[in-house]
Every structure is written in C-alpha cells, then in structure tokens.
Amino acid sequence: MKYSINLIFFLLFILCLPVIHALDITDKSVESYVRGEYVRGVNFLGDASVVGTLELNEIYVIRSGLSLGGLNGGVNFNTFASAKVSPFSNVPLDFSLLWNYNGLFNYNAHSHTIMPIVTYNFYKVGISIGMNLRFSSFFNEKAIFESILSYLVYYSIIDNEALHLGVSLGNFNEFSAKNMGALYLSAITKFKVNDNWQVISEIELMQSGLDGFSTTFYGFAWKGGVRFSW
C-alpha cells in the first residue's frame, strides 16, 4: 500500500513538470520547527520538522514536509505532500488535496491518509471541510480503511504586516488527521523580522470528545520555528 501511494504521487509529479515549468514562481519558502508534547499515558515526546512551499502564479501552492521524533524510546516518522488551487480571483475559495503518512516503527504501525479539502476564507475567518480517507495497518496485518469527516475553523485576531495572531479549532493538520471528536485547539503567532525571516510559535491543546459527558483533555504541545522566504 505504501509503495503504491508513493508511486502515484511520483507519477503525478512527473506529469505536472511541464505545467510547473510554464508558470511563474511567485513565492517560495522553507520552514523549520521543533515541537514538544505532553500526552497522558505517554508523557513527554518531541520532534523536529522541515516544510517547503512553492507558489505558482498566486494560484497554485505545493507544500511538502517531514517530521522525525521520539515516542517512548521509539521512532516516530511523519510526512505529507499537498497541492492547492485558488481558481477564482473574486471568490476566496480554495481546493486542496493532502496526503500524509504516520509511522510508529517500534509498534509496526502505519497510517496513510488521502484528504480532499475545500476551504472558504472570509475576512478574518477561514473554514476547511474535507474527507479523511485513511488506511491503517498494525503488525503487518491487512490495512483497515476508514472514512472520517475532517474540519478546521480559523480566526485571525491580529493580521498586519509585522504580526499575525490567530486561533483555530479542528481535527486535522498537515502532518496528522484525527478522528471526528479528537480536537486541536491552537493559538499561533507569526512575527516578521524582515523581508526574508519570520518567527513562528504555536501552542496546542488536545482533547477527545465533543460533549460534556465524553470530553477528555489529554495533552498539550508547543511548536516553535522560523520561516525563510525569498
């Protein structure tokens, strides 16, 4: 399963090369982060990640990244690739396709997610809705398929040339897509140092459940890093 998905993305990349060559690069950047997380039952874990972004004609955005960390003495590896298109100049509507992989090698656990996403941005609010098509396998058993609704709501409190402060609530990010009631509540700050460098910090609270009888707080995380664009 893993090799089939990788082959599909490689073939799509080859097919898209002529299109990419014909477009203008309007933005490109590299981001690097370290992340620390405390979760009940696991205690502390951490990882380091790097993400690259390429924007073409201010319409197409290609992003990819990888993360490597530790979990109870084991290795935790995550990676993703995504493509986004904003086809309408007067309508703030985006269409994305996201693939991510999560692997816990010491537990022989692997998960692949393919997610089509629709995003609508209105003023300071952004709403993303997608379908999490997930294939999970454990101990070399046959992969289990799940189809889960994914959602994310974002609000920008401050958004100017020097500083961005926003909050979000949802059950997925680029590196991981959770179950319906597993929520991330995040506060993110981006401070622009100059035309090339930006400092980014994010605090994340994690909980399981959507109502008072089942809601359980199970962890928090901090992520900090820099973004270099040119």
FIKE-327374 format. One record per residue (C-alpha): y, x, z; residue number from 1. Coordinates in nm, 2 decimals. Each point is the difference from the previous one (the first is absolute). Last residue first. Layout:
REM residues N
Y,X,Z,NUM;
...
REM end
This chain:
REM residues 230
3.46,1.29,-0.09,230;
-0.15,-0.17,0.30,229;
-0.13,0.15,0.33,228;
-0.12,-0.24,0.27,227;
-0.06,0.11,0.35,226;
-0.23,-0.10,0.29,225;
-0.07,-0.20,0.31,224;
-0.27,-0.25,0.09,223;
-0.05,-0.15,0.34,222;
-0.29,-0.23,0.09,221;
-0.10,-0.28,0.23,220;
-0.32,-0.16,0.11,219;
-0.22,-0.30,0.09,218;
0.22,-0.30,0.08,217;
-0.23,-0.30,0.00,216;
0.08,-0.35,-0.13,215;
-0.29,-0.24,0.03,214;
0.12,-0.28,0.22,213;
0.37,0.05,-0.07,212;
-0.03,-0.03,-0.37,211;
-0.02,0.24,-0.30,210;
-0.26,0.25,0.10,209;
-0.03,0.38,0.01,208;
0.29,0.23,0.09,207;
0.17,0.31,-0.11,206;
0.35,0.14,0.08,205;
0.16,0.25,-0.23,204;
0.29,0.23,0.04,203;
0.13,0.17,-0.32,202;
0.23,0.30,-0.06,201;
0.13,0.13,-0.33,200;
0.24,0.30,-0.07,199;
0.14,0.01,-0.35,198;
0.08,0.30,-0.22,197;
0.12,0.04,-0.35,196;
0.35,-0.15,-0.02,195;
0.07,0.09,0.36,194;
-0.13,-0.07,0.35,193;
-0.08,-0.37,-0.06,192;
-0.15,-0.17,0.31,191;
-0.29,-0.24,-0.04,190;
-0.11,-0.21,0.30,189;
-0.30,-0.22,0.01,188;
-0.11,-0.26,0.25,187;
-0.35,-0.13,-0.04,186;
-0.21,-0.30,0.12,185;
-0.35,0.05,-0.16,184;
-0.24,-0.29,0.02,183;
-0.37,-0.05,0.01,182;
-0.04,-0.38,-0.04,181;
-0.10,-0.02,-0.37,180;
-0.20,0.33,-0.01,179;
0.16,0.34,-0.07,178;
0.11,0.19,-0.31,177;
0.06,0.37,0.05,176;
0.18,0.29,-0.17,175;
0.27,-0.19,-0.18,174;
0.06,-0.25,0.28,173;
-0.17,-0.31,0.10,172;
-0.01,-0.29,0.25,171;
0.37,-0.08,0.03,170;
0.32,0.01,0.20,169;
0.30,0.21,-0.09,168;
0.32,0.13,0.15,167;
0.29,0.19,-0.16,166;
0.26,0.27,0.06,165;
0.15,0.20,-0.29,164;
0.28,0.25,0.05,163;
0.22,0.21,-0.22,162;
0.08,-0.20,-0.31,161;
-0.04,-0.34,0.16,160;
-0.28,-0.23,0.12,159;
0.01,-0.12,0.36,158;
-0.22,-0.28,0.13,157;
-0.23,-0.01,-0.30,156;
-0.28,-0.26,0.04,155;
-0.35,0.03,-0.13,154;
-0.29,-0.25,-0.02,153;
-0.35,0.11,-0.10,152;
-0.31,-0.19,-0.10,151;
-0.36,0.05,-0.09,150;
-0.26,-0.28,-0.05,149;
-0.35,0.13,0.03,148;
-0.29,0.01,-0.25,147;
-0.30,0.19,0.14,146;
-0.29,0.19,-0.18,145;
-0.27,0.19,0.20,144;
-0.13,0.32,-0.16,143;
-0.37,0.07,0.03,142;
-0.10,0.22,0.29,141;
0.08,0.38,-0.01,140;
0.07,0.00,0.37,139;
0.28,-0.25,-0.03,138;
0.16,-0.15,-0.32,137;
0.32,-0.19,-0.06,136;
0.13,-0.16,-0.32,135;
0.34,-0.17,0.04,134;
0.19,-0.24,-0.23,133;
0.32,-0.05,0.20,132;
0.20,-0.27,-0.18,131;
0.38,0.04,0.01,130;
0.33,-0.14,0.13,129;
0.31,0.20,0.05,128;
0.33,-0.13,0.15,127;
0.32,0.19,0.01,126;
0.32,-0.10,0.19,125;
0.34,0.18,-0.01,124;
0.13,-0.18,-0.31,123;
-0.31,-0.16,-0.15,122;
-0.29,0.22,-0.10,121;
-0.32,-0.17,-0.13,120;
-0.32,0.19,-0.01,119;
-0.33,-0.09,-0.18,118;
-0.30,0.22,0.08,117;
-0.34,0.06,-0.17,116;
-0.23,0.19,0.25,115;
-0.30,0.21,-0.06,114;
-0.15,0.13,0.33,113;
-0.28,0.26,0.04,112;
-0.16,0.06,0.35,111;
-0.24,0.27,0.11,110;
-0.19,0.05,0.33,109;
-0.24,0.29,0.04,108;
0.09,0.01,0.37,107;
0.09,0.37,0.00,106;
0.16,-0.05,-0.35,105;
0.25,-0.27,0.10,104;
0.14,-0.09,-0.34,103;
0.28,-0.23,-0.11,102;
0.08,-0.05,-0.37,101;
0.30,-0.17,-0.15,100;
0.08,-0.17,-0.33,99;
0.32,-0.19,-0.06,98;
0.12,-0.20,-0.30,97;
0.36,-0.12,0.01,96;
0.22,-0.27,-0.14,95;
0.37,-0.01,0.10,94;
0.25,-0.29,0.00,93;
0.38,0.05,0.06,92;
0.10,-0.22,-0.29,91;
0.29,0.10,-0.22,90;
-0.15,0.31,-0.17,89;
-0.35,-0.14,-0.02,88;
-0.30,0.22,-0.06,87;
-0.02,0.18,0.34,86;
-0.33,0.19,-0.03,85;
-0.20,0.17,0.27,84;
-0.30,0.24,-0.01,83;
-0.19,0.11,0.30,82;
-0.24,0.28,0.11,81;
-0.14,0.05,0.35,80;
-0.18,0.25,0.22,79;
-0.15,0.00,0.35,78;
-0.22,0.26,0.17,77;
-0.10,-0.01,0.37,76;
-0.21,0.30,0.12,75;
-0.18,-0.01,0.33,74;
0.07,0.12,0.35,73;
0.07,-0.35,0.13,72;
0.22,-0.07,-0.31,71;
0.18,0.29,-0.17,70;
0.24,0.00,-0.30,69;
0.05,0.03,-0.37,68;
0.23,-0.22,-0.21,67;
0.04,-0.02,-0.38,66;
0.27,-0.14,-0.22,65;
0.08,-0.16,-0.33,64;
0.29,-0.19,-0.14,63;
0.10,-0.12,-0.35,62;
0.31,-0.21,-0.05,61;
0.10,-0.17,-0.33,60;
0.33,-0.18,-0.07,59;
0.27,0.25,0.10,58;
-0.06,0.17,-0.34,57;
-0.30,0.17,0.16,56;
-0.04,0.07,0.37,55;
-0.24,0.26,0.13,54;
-0.10,0.02,0.37,53;
-0.21,0.25,0.19,52;
-0.15,-0.05,0.35,51;
-0.12,0.26,0.25,50;
-0.18,-0.07,0.33,49;
-0.09,0.15,0.34,48;
-0.22,-0.17,0.25,47;
-0.04,-0.09,0.37,46;
-0.22,-0.16,0.25,45;
0.04,-0.08,0.37,44;
-0.22,-0.24,0.20,43;
-0.29,-0.15,-0.20,42;
-0.09,-0.31,0.22,41;
0.36,-0.12,0.00,40;
0.20,0.16,-0.27,39;
0.27,0.27,0.03,38;
0.14,0.14,-0.33,37;
0.18,0.32,-0.11,36;
0.13,0.05,-0.35,35;
0.13,0.30,-0.19,34;
0.18,-0.06,-0.33,33;
0.08,0.15,-0.34,32;
0.18,-0.17,-0.29,31;
0.05,0.12,-0.36,30;
0.25,-0.15,-0.24,29;
0.08,-0.10,-0.35,28;
0.26,-0.22,-0.15,27;
0.12,-0.12,-0.34,26;
-0.27,0.17,-0.22,25;
0.06,-0.12,-0.35,24;
-0.28,-0.17,-0.19,23;
-0.19,0.11,-0.32,22;
-0.22,0.25,0.19,21;
-0.10,-0.27,0.24,20;
-0.12,-0.23,-0.28,19;
-0.20,0.28,-0.17,18;
-0.16,0.08,0.34,17;
-0.10,-0.36,0.08,16;
-0.34,0.03,-0.15,15;
-0.08,0.32,0.18,14;
0.11,-0.16,0.34,13;
-0.21,-0.31,-0.07,12;
-0.30,0.22,-0.07,11;
0.05,0.19,0.33,10;
0.04,-0.33,0.19,9;
-0.33,-0.14,-0.14,8;
-0.18,0.33,0.07,7;
0.12,-0.01,0.37,6;
-0.13,-0.36,0.03,5;
-0.34,0.09,-0.14,4;
-0.03,0.31,0.22,3;
0.06,-0.19,0.32,2;
-0.25,-0.28,-0.10,1;
REM end
